[in-house]
């Protein structure tokens, strides 16, 4: 019993415990907010990576369109449904994809 009261009355131990409790729960930058911010940062970094990949893909497509006439023709046919004279274009839509 005497040993327990000696440990409890130790001012360094009390100050250390107070500091730990304060930093975990009451500080402006407590542990739980830091954990939430870290998770948000990871999500934002994943989004950043996705958008950088999309930018690279768009740059590559632009370079292909500027330098390759066959790619330009393919792009116009697929995106804008353009056709040559004397050609017929048939558009087939998937009814299941339209309902989703």
N, C-alpha and C positions, 0 to 999 in steps of 0.2 A: 504494500500500500504506500509506503514511504517512497519507494522508487517511482511509482506512478505520479505522485504529487511533485516529485523533483522534475520529472520529464515535462509535466504540464506547466510548471512554473518557469521552465527554461525560456528566457526572453527571445533567444535566437530561433528556437523552434517555433514559438508563437508567431514571431515576425515572418518567418519563412512560410508557415501555413497561411497566414493572413495574405501574404503576397501571392501565393499560388491560387488561393480562392478568388482574390481580387482579379487576377489576370484571366482566370477561366470564365468568370461570370459577369463581372461588373465593369471591366475596362471598355473603353471605346472600341478597341480592336480585340474583342474577346475571341476565344477559341472557336466558338460556333459560327460567328460571323466570318471568320477567316476560312473556315471549312466551306461555307456557302459561296464565298467569293472565289475560292479555288475551283469549285465545281463550275461556276459561271465562266470563269476564265478558260477552262478546258472546253466548254461548249463554244465559246467565241473563237477559240483557236481552231476548232474543227470547222466552223463556218468559214473562217478566213482561208483555210486550206482548200475547202470546196470551191470558194469563189476564185481563188488563184488558179485552180485547175480549169475552171470554166473560162477564165480570161485567156489562158494559154491555148485552150481549145479554139476559142473564137479567133485569136491571132493566127493560128495555123490555118483555119478555114479561110480567113481573109487573104492570107498569102496565097493559098491555093486558087482562090477566085480571081486574084489579080494576075496570076502568072499562067494559069492553065485554062484555056478556052473550053476544054471538055468538062472540067469541074464547074465552070460558070454555066454551061448548058445544063448540066445535071441539076445544079442548084435551082435554076429557073424552072425546069420541068417539075421538080419535086415540090418546091415551095409555092410557086405561083401558077402551077398547072398550065404552063405555056406549052405550045406544040408547034410542030413544023406544018407548013402548008400541005394539005392532003392527008394529014394524020387525024385519027380520032382518039380521044382520050376518054377512058372509062374510069369512073371513080367508084370504088367499092368501099363502103363504110361498114364497120363491124357494129352491129346493133347492141351487142353486149358491152362494148367499150363506151358507147354513147350514154348508157344508163348509169355508169359508175360515177 
